[in-house]
Every structure is written in C-alpha cells, then in structure tokens.
Amino acid sequence: MRRLAIFLALAGMLVARRARAQIDPWEFEVYPVQTLGKGVLEIESLNSVVADGHSEGGEGTSAGTFKSQGMWRTSLELTYGLTDKIEAAAYLNLAKPDGAFLQYAGSKFRLRGMFFDPGEYFIDLGWYVEMEVHKTPQFDDAKLELEVRPIIEKDIGRVQLIAEPIFEKPLVGEDTSGGFEFGYIAAAYYSLWREFSPGVEFYGGIGLMSDVDPVHAQQQYVFPVVRGYLPYGLEYNFGVGIGLTRGSDQVITKLNIEFERFIGTLF
C-alpha cells in the first residue's frame, strides 16, 4: 500500500509537470503579427504576482522547488527590429519567491517575424521561435527548452483577434525523450480609446500532444485586461487572471510596461 501511494504521488507530479511547461509565468503577453520596424528598439518590463496560488513547489505556475503562492516575477525584455519583418529579443527573468530575495530565474532569446504585410490577405500570419534557459531546480526542471509557434491574427473593425498555438520541447533536463507539448495563447481586444481599451486574454497547456493530461491537471487561465498608450511613448497592459482548473493558480495579476524608440541601424 505504501509503495502504491508513492507511485501515485510521483505519477501525479509528472502529469502536473508536463502541463506546466506551456505556461510561461514570466511572459503573460500576446504578440501581434506586426513586428518592430527596422532600427526600432523596445524595452519592456513584464510583471506578475500570484495572489492566490499553491503552497508547495511544483504546482500551479511553479515548475521548480519554490511555491507559487506569493511569487513575484519580472522579465526585462530588449527587442530590436532587424528588418521591417523580423525582430530579435533577449529576456532576463527574475523572481522573488514569498519570503525569499529577488534572484535570477533564467533567460530567453527569440526571433519573431511576419510572412507578409498585415492586411495584405484575409488573415495575417507570423512566426515565433524561442530558446529558454532556466535556473534549475528552483524555477524549472528543464535547463533548456525550444518553443515554436505560429501567430494568427484577424482584425474586424475595432476588434482584434489573435491565436498562438505553442509547441514546446525540453532539450536539456528531465523528460527530454518525449515529444512536443502543446499550449496556446489567444486574445480578443476592442479598440475603444487610445489611452484605454478592454480585452480578454487566454493562456493554457494540455501537456504532451501524444498523451494529453487530465483536465483537472492542466493549467487554463482567462485574463480580463485593459491596455493603452501613456505619455512619453509608454504602453501598458494590466489584467487579473483567473485559474479555471485545480492545476491552475487561482488569481494572478499582471502589469506590462513598454517603451519604444527608433535608434537606427546597428549593423
């Protein structure tokens, strides 16, 4: 009986770990197809706080040994327009677990582009490729991961619709022998005013494509958000996320602030 209990506990941890991989709590952000123009530099601060989470590590948005409850995360993003259709970005991920100090959690490097100019066809299409480096075991069980996703966008009057299926695979660390895991990001925004526009964002993951996790073990979130432009070239996006399953943290708040400036060609 004791061996059975241990086996079931380990199996449950494995199931939850697979579902967590598709949720990046350092980046609650939906990317449009439109990229930065050539020579444009963007600096962004992506912030989130788990207001109602889990009390043990390896649950909710915590993929490492720290618990998600009370976790504050921030990612500092630097993006540069290589061409009018391709941009490159680097991220520095930091975290402050509840009762601990602010510390390094990982880094990310990505390329994002669009296949053609927005509005040229019925649906706008883009692409996204990212390499993620994690500090293990505190914040993840995989040291290196690959993420690819298409970006699908449709604008209808004042309404902007975006969908981003996510395909992710650990390259170094645990569970590297499995296939790709599947997650998603989606959003609907309504352009009300330049300074204030409402929207709703969705984030989720189902685990391995070949072995979908039970619904209760998955992470699914819905974020009502407001976004807009501030003086001095600043943009903001604020939202409160609600977890829809037992495997999700129940309440997460997020605030993204970005600053964009043309600096010219670097090379």
Secondary structure as a PSIPRED ss2 file (coil, helix, strand):
# PSIPRED VFORMAT (PSIPRED V4.0)

   1 M C   1.000  0.000  0.000
   2 R H   0.000  1.000  0.000
   3 R H   0.000  1.000  0.000
   4 L H   0.000  1.000  0.000
   5 A H   0.000  1.000  0.000
   6 I H   0.000  1.000  0.000
   7 F H   0.000  1.000  0.000
   8 L H   0.000  1.000  0.000
   9 A H   0.000  1.000  0.000
  10 L H   0.000  1.000  0.000
  11 A H   0.000  1.000  0.000
  12 G H   0.000  1.000  0.000
  13 M H   0.000  1.000  0.000
  14 L H   0.000  1.000  0.000
  15 V H   0.000  1.000  0.000
  16 A H   0.000  1.000  0.000
  17 R H   0.000  1.000  0.000
  18 R H   0.000  1.000  0.000
  19 A H   0.000  1.000  0.000
  20 R H   0.000  1.000  0.000
  21 A C   1.000  0.000  0.000
  22 Q C   1.000  0.000  0.000
  23 I C   1.000  0.000  0.000
  24 D C   1.000  0.000  0.000
  25 P C   1.000  0.000  0.000
  26 W C   1.000  0.000  0.000
  27 E C   1.000  0.000  0.000
  28 F C   1.000  0.000  0.000
  29 E C   1.000  0.000  0.000
  30 V C   1.000  0.000  0.000
  31 Y C   1.000  0.000  0.000
  32 P C   1.000  0.000  0.000
  33 V C   1.000  0.000  0.000
  34 Q C   1.000  0.000  0.000
  35 T C   1.000  0.000  0.000
  36 L C   1.000  0.000  0.000
  37 G C   1.000  0.000  0.000
  38 K C   1.000  0.000  0.000
  39 G C   1.000  0.000  0.000
  40 V E   0.000  0.000  1.000
  41 L E   0.000  0.000  1.000
  42 E E   0.000  0.000  1.000
  43 I E   0.000  0.000  1.000
  44 E E   0.000  0.000  1.000
  45 S E   0.000  0.000  1.000
  46 L E   0.000  0.000  1.000
  47 N E   0.000  0.000  1.000
  48 S E   0.000  0.000  1.000
  49 V E   0.000  0.000  1.000
  50 V E   0.000  0.000  1.000
  51 A E   0.000  0.000  1.000
  52 D E   0.000  0.000  1.000
  53 G C   1.000  0.000  0.000
  54 H C   1.000  0.000  0.000
  55 S C   1.000  0.000  0.000
  56 E C   1.000  0.000  0.000
  57 G E   0.000  0.000  1.000
  58 G C   1.000  0.000  0.000
  59 E C   1.000  0.000  0.000
  60 G C   1.000  0.000  0.000
  61 T C   1.000  0.000  0.000
  62 S C   1.000  0.000  0.000
  63 A C   1.000  0.000  0.000
  64 G C   1.000  0.000  0.000
  65 T C   1.000  0.000  0.000
  66 F C   1.000  0.000  0.000
  67 K E   0.000  0.000  1.000
  68 S C   1.000  0.000  0.000
  69 Q C   1.000  0.000  0.000
  70 G C   1.000  0.000  0.000
  71 M C   1.000  0.000  0.000
  72 W E   0.000  0.000  1.000
  73 R E   0.000  0.000  1.000
  74 T E   0.000  0.000  1.000
  75 S E   0.000  0.000  1.000
  76 L E   0.000  0.000  1.000
  77 E E   0.000  0.000  1.000
  78 L E   0.000  0.000  1.000
  79 T E   0.000  0.000  1.000
  80 Y E   0.000  0.000  1.000
  81 G E   0.000  0.000  1.000
  82 L C   1.000  0.000  0.000
  83 T C   1.000  0.000  0.000
  84 D C   1.000  0.000  0.000
  85 K C   1.000  0.000  0.000
  86 I E   0.000  0.000  1.000
  87 E E   0.000  0.000  1.000
  88 A E   0.000  0.000  1.000
  89 A E   0.000  0.000  1.000
  90 A E   0.000  0.000  1.000
  91 Y E   0.000  0.000  1.000
  92 L E   0.000  0.000  1.000
  93 N E   0.000  0.000  1.000
  94 L E   0.000  0.000  1.000
  95 A E   0.000  0.000  1.000
  96 K E   0.000  0.000  1.000
  97 P C   1.000  0.000  0.000
  98 D C   1.000  0.000  0.000
  99 G C   1.000  0.000  0.000
 100 A C   1.000  0.000  0.000
 101 F C   1.000  0.000  0.000
 102 L C   1.000  0.000  0.000
 103 Q E   0.000  0.000  1.000
 104 Y E   0.000  0.000  1.000
 105 A E   0.000  0.000  1.000
 106 G E   0.000  0.000  1.000
 107 S E   0.000  0.000  1.000
 108 K E   0.000  0.000  1.000
 109 F E   0.000  0.000  1.000
 110 R E   0.000  0.000  1.000
 111 L E   0.000  0.000  1.000
 112 R E   0.000  0.000  1.000
 113 G E   0.000  0.000  1.000
 114 M E   0.000  0.000  1.000
 115 F C   1.000  0.000  0.000
 116 F C   1.000  0.000  0.000
 117 D C   1.000  0.000  0.000
 118 P C   1.000  0.000  0.000
 119 G C   1.000  0.000  0.000
 120 E C   1.000  0.000  0.000
 121 Y C   1.000  0.000  0.000
 122 F C   1.000  0.000  0.000
 123 I C   1.000  0.000  0.000
 124 D E   0.000  0.000  1.000
 125 L E   0.000  0.000  1.000
 126 G E   0.000  0.000  1.000
 127 W E   0.000  0.000  1.000
 128 Y E   0.000  0.000  1.000
 129 V E   0.000  0.000  1.000
 130 E E   0.000  0.000  1.000
 131 M E   0.000  0.000  1.000
 132 E E   0.000  0.000  1.000
 133 V E   0.000  0.000  1.000
 134 H E   0.000  0.000  1.000
 135 K C   1.000  0.000  0.000
 136 T C   1.000  0.000  0.000
 137 P C   1.000  0.000  0.000
 138 Q C   1.000  0.000  0.000
 139 F C   1.000  0.000  0.000
 140 D C   1.000  0.000  0.000
 141 D C   1.000  0.000  0.000
 142 A E   0.000  0.000  1.000
 143 K E   0.000  0.000  1.000
 144 L E   0.000  0.000  1.000
 145 E E   0.000  0.000  1.000
 146 L E   0.000  0.000  1.000
 147 E E   0.000  0.000  1.000
 148 V E   0.000  0.000  1.000
 149 R E   0.000  0.000  1.000
 150 P E   0.000  0.000  1.000
 151 I E   0.000  0.000  1.000
 152 I E   0.000  0.000  1.000
 153 E E   0.000  0.000  1.000
 154 K E   0.000  0.000  1.000
 155 D E   0.000  0.000  1.000
 156 I E   0.000  0.000  1.000
 157 G C   1.000  0.000  0.000
 158 R C   1.000  0.000  0.000
 159 V E   0.000  0.000  1.000
 160 Q E   0.000  0.000  1.000
 161 L E   0.000  0.000  1.000
 162 I E   0.000  0.000  1.000
 163 A E   0.000  0.000  1.000
 164 E E   0.000  0.000  1.000
 165 P E   0.000  0.000  1.000
 166 I E   0.000  0.000  1.000
 167 F E   0.000  0.000  1.000
 168 E E   0.000  0.000  1.000
 169 K E   0.000  0.000  1.000
 170 P E   0.000  0.000  1.000
 171 L E   0.000  0.000  1.000
 172 V E   0.000  0.000  1.000
 173 G E   0.000  0.000  1.000
 174 E C   1.000  0.000  0.000
 175 D C   1.000  0.000  0.000
 176 T C   1.000  0.000  0.000
 177 S C   1.000  0.000  0.000
 178 G C   1.000  0.000  0.000
 179 G C   1.000  0.000  0.000
 180 F C   1.000  0.000  0.000
 181 E E   0.000  0.000  1.000
 182 F E   0.000  0.000  1.000
 183 G E   0.000  0.000  1.000
 184 Y E   0.000  0.000  1.000
 185 I E   0.000  0.000  1.000
 186 A E   0.000  0.000  1.000
 187 A E   0.000  0.000  1.000
 188 A E   0.000  0.000  1.000
 189 Y E   0.000  0.000  1.000
 190 Y E   0.000  0.000  1.000
 191 S C   1.000  0.000  0.000
 192 L C   1.000  0.000  0.000
 193 W C   1.000  0.000  0.000
 194 R C   1.000  0.000  0.000
 195 E C   1.000  0.000  0.000
 196 F C   1.000  0.000  0.000
 197 S E   0.000  0.000  1.000
 198 P E   0.000  0.000  1.000
 199 G E   0.000  0.000  1.000
 200 V E   0.000  0.000  1.000
 201 E E   0.000  0.000  1.000
 202 F E   0.000  0.000  1.000
 203 Y E   0.000  0.000  1.000
 204 G E   0.000  0.000  1.000
 205 G E   0.000  0.000  1.000
 206 I E   0.000  0.000  1.000
 207 G E   0.000  0.000  1.000
 208 L E   0.000  0.000  1.000
 209 M C   1.000  0.000  0.000
 210 S C   1.000  0.000  0.000
 211 D E   0.000  0.000  1.000
 212 V E   0.000  0.000  1.000
 213 D C   1.000  0.000  0.000
 214 P C   1.000  0.000  0.000
 215 V H   0.000  1.000  0.000
 216 H H   0.000  1.000  0.000
 217 A H   0.000  1.000  0.000
 218 Q C   1.000  0.000  0.000
 219 Q E   0.000  0.000  1.000
 220 Q E   0.000  0.000  1.000
 221 Y E   0.000  0.000  1.000
 222 V E   0.000  0.000  1.000
 223 F E   0.000  0.000  1.000
 224 P E   0.000  0.000  1.000
 225 V E   0.000  0.000  1.000
 226 V E   0.000  0.000  1.000
 227 R E   0.000  0.000  1.000
 228 G E   0.000  0.000  1.000
 229 Y E   0.000  0.000  1.000
 230 L E   0.000  0.000  1.000
 231 P H   0.000  1.000  0.000
 232 Y H   0.000  1.000  0.000
 233 G H   0.000  1.000  0.000
 234 L E   0.000  0.000  1.000
 235 E E   0.000  0.000  1.000
 236 Y E   0.000  0.000  1.000
 237 N E   0.000  0.000  1.000
 238 F E   0.000  0.000  1.000
 239 G E   0.000  0.000  1.000
 240 V E   0.000  0.000  1.000
 241 G E   0.000  0.000  1.000
 242 I E   0.000  0.000  1.000
 243 G E   0.000  0.000  1.000
 244 L C   1.000  0.000  0.000
 245 T C   1.000  0.000  0.000
 246 R C   1.000  0.000  0.000
 247 G C   1.000  0.000  0.000
 248 S C   1.000  0.000  0.000
 249 D C   1.000  0.000  0.000
 250 Q C   1.000  0.000  0.000
 251 V E   0.000  0.000  1.000
 252 I E   0.000  0.000  1.000
 253 T E   0.000  0.000  1.000
 254 K E   0.000  0.000  1.000
 255 L E   0.000  0.000  1.000
 256 N E   0.000  0.000  1.000
 257 I E   0.000  0.000  1.000
 258 E E   0.000  0.000  1.000
 259 F E   0.000  0.000  1.000
 260 E E   0.000  0.000  1.000
 261 R E   0.000  0.000  1.000
 262 F E   0.000  0.000  1.000
 263 I C   1.000  0.000  0.000
 264 G C   1.000  0.000  0.000
 265 T C   1.000  0.000  0.000
 266 L C   1.000  0.000  0.000
 267 F C   1.000  0.000  0.000
